[in-house]
Amino acid sequence: MLNPDPFDVVIIGSGAAGLTLALRLPQHLQVAVLSKGPLTEGSSLYAQGGISAVFDEQDSVEAHVADTLEAGAGLSDAETARFVAANAPGCIKWLVGNDVPFSREMGPDGHSSLHLHREGGHSFRRIVHAADATGRALETTLEGMVRRRGNVTVLEHCLGIDLITAGRLGTKPQRCLGLYVLDVRAGNVYALPARAVVLATGGASKVYLYTSNPDGATGDGIAMAWRAGCRVANMEFNQFHPTCLFHPRAKSFLLSEALRGEGAHLLLPDGNRFMHRFDKREELAPRDVVARAIDHEMKRLGADCLYLDISHRDADFVREHFPMIHQQCQQFGFDLSREPVPVVPAAHYTCGGVMVDPHGRADLPGLYAIGEVSYTGLHGANRLASNSLLECLVYGTAAADDIAARIHRFDTPGPLPPWDESRVSDSDEQVVVSHNWDELRRFMWDYVGIVRTNKRLERARRRVDLLRAEILEYYGNFRVNADLLELRNLATVAELIIRCAQSRHESRGLHYTLDYPERSCEPVPTVLTPNR
């Protein structure tokens, strides 16, 4: 059972952003961390590549900023990029000081230093990593620290439903007072008061049929913030990772950007390379360029997949630098060190999200959003590889500092109204949820994917409007469960993605439309404001 007493801070989400913030908050604050499943389950756990930060003597913060702005295709905010890049080394040093087992190499002077990968879009080696399982090393280390923290209460298998606002209760001033939470295992809903609420729920790539993300990436925080009256921005920019393993049993398994950084080639089914026809950087081009090139070649040839080949590198090098990927490929019958492996693009990262200021504050007082759920201006129209975990660390720290400085302004909320189930019943038609879930993800993949058109977006908009009406009726008549809540959130996020895509009359970064193939002269973010 959930603790009904108010917390100072409730963090919804337990990835790199949420756990960093929990650890950076002062220990006199009482903090709750909500996780939809086990504490470590989420996208952060599966991040392979690493965290970008300037440590090479030839590299610079300005070079990191320039690469970020280049990848962002004119829509990244330069001040935000500089803030993140400048704070990157300090975040890495904090992690090193807390024993995150990053890969190291021995220098000629006999001293070890952090080993740095290079990835697509980066002009220097600046990817700090733990072999090819950086997310796992980071997440499990932070988990251990959080579980030892006396002021942090971990609430696993708990799913946020909706934010509770003063406006919703008819009181002033407007602020976030807490949220309704479903205890998934018990099936009960509780009101959880808090002086500050932090959305760290990750992205929404599960809105697509094929994705590298785990099942929990259902856009919960974006949908909750939208329903509470917060603006969202740039939802049309969905990053598709170019290289996910193509195999019927390889669910959500991506092949790290670092493979191409270490020389892996992309091949057509006949064994020929093709990236030189799309970009002078070839395999080191940003992800949107590579994903579109693969999508183009697959459609041109009618191929089910293309291939990624690093077998020309020494086999020991491949096994040493990519042990987890090598092992996983072997489980599916492929030897990464000896042969090309089949790949396809898959939805990977949500570049837009809840609009926040440099401290992670959302539009609603007392509400923060950090990590993939947020729109900070860092990623623009495309995310530079390995800037995602970095954004989690930098903004987790920034939000913690701001909460510590401002929380005295928010009184502890009084008792909140209990969840009302007086007019609902148990559903005997769960098939409606599973059918709508499948239909939503299929039409988003077909109509709002890597290449778009006005006609496809119109079709998607009609379908999502019908689907949302059906889901709303179902939601109003039956007791909630995790599947229904996630479907409701995905349908909301799908509508936001489609609306943003329809309003951008150009092709830029991750948004490519055949009806407007050129960039416009004046790049501006797409901002949606809910009816309040």
HUNORLIN-V73282 format. One record per residue. PHI is phi as a letter, one per 30 degrees, with the letter a starting at -180 (999 if undefined). Layout:
phi=[PHI/PHI]
This chain:
phi=[999/d/d/d/d/d/c/d/b/c/c/c/k/b/d/d/d/d/d/d/d/e/d/d/d/e/d/d/d/d/b/c/c/c/b/d/b/d/e/d/d/l/d/e/e/c/d/c/d/l/b/d/a/d/b/d/d/d/d/a/e/d/d/d/d/d/d/d/d/d/d/d/h/i/c/d/d/d/d/d/d/d/d/d/d/d/c/d/e/d/d/d/d/d/d/d/d/c/i/d/d/d/d/b/b/c/d/d/d/i/c/d/b/d/d/c/d/c/b/e/j/c/d/b/d/b/c/d/b/c/h/c/b/d/e/d/d/d/d/d/d/d/e/e/d/d/d/d/d/d/c/c/c/c/c/d/h/b/b/d/c/a/d/c/c/d/d/d/c/i/c/b/d/d/a/d/c/k/a/c/b/c/d/d/d/d/i/c/c/b/c/c/d/a/d/b/b/b/d/b/c/i/c/b/d/d/d/c/d/c/a/d/d/d/d/d/d/c/i/e/d/d/d/d/d/d/d/d/j/c/d/b/b/h/d/d/c/c/d/c/d/d/b/c/d/c/a/d/c/c/d/i/c/c/c/e/e/d/e/d/d/c/j/d/c/c/b/d/e/d/j/d/d/b/d/d/d/c/a/d/d/h/d/c/d/e/d/d/d/d/d/d/d/d/e/d/d/d/d/d/c/i/d/d/a/c/b/c/b/b/d/d/d/e/d/d/d/d/d/d/d/b/d/d/d/d/d/d/d/d/d/c/j/c/c/e/d/b/a/d/c/d/b/b/d/a/e/b/a/c/d/c/l/d/d/b/c/d/c/i/d/d/d/d/e/i/c/b/b/b/i/d/d/c/c/c/j/d/d/h/d/a/c/d/e/i/d/d/e/d/d/e/d/d/d/d/d/d/d/d/d/d/d/e/d/c/d/d/d/c/d/d/d/d/e/c/d/d/d/c/c/d/c/b/b/d/d/c/b/d/d/d/d/d/d/d/e/d/d/e/d/d/d/d/d/d/c/b/c/d/b/b/b/e/d/d/d/d/d/d/d/d/d/d/d/d/d/d/d/d/d/d/d/d/d/d/c/b/d/d/b/d/d/d/d/d/d/e/d/d/d/d/d/e/d/d/d/d/d/d/d/d/d/c/c/a/c/a/h/d/c/b/b/d/d/b/d/c/d/d/d/c/d/b/d/c/c/c/c/d/d/c]
